[in-house]
Amino acid sequence: MNYHDWSNEYFRDAEKIKKTLEKYEKMLREGKSKNKEKLNTTVFAYRNIYYELLNTGRMLRDRANGVMDNATI
């Protein structure tokens, strides 16, 4: 697999996570959860996953574009 395709997979997965994250954030804003603490923990976890997917996708995209050819990871 090449780095460009690989980065696109990460970006697609990030979009899926983002949609789920937005759903949970909306539930928090509207007070639709009986267990606010658990929902906050879930939002925090999804947010971390989302940003990790974005960062990895960007790193792979940069590698595909030759930006990181001489850099160490």
Secondary structure by P-SEA (a helix, b strand, c coil): ccaaaaaaaaaaaaaaaaaaaaaaaaaaaacccccaaaaaaaaaaaaaaaaaaaaaaaaaaaaaacccccccc
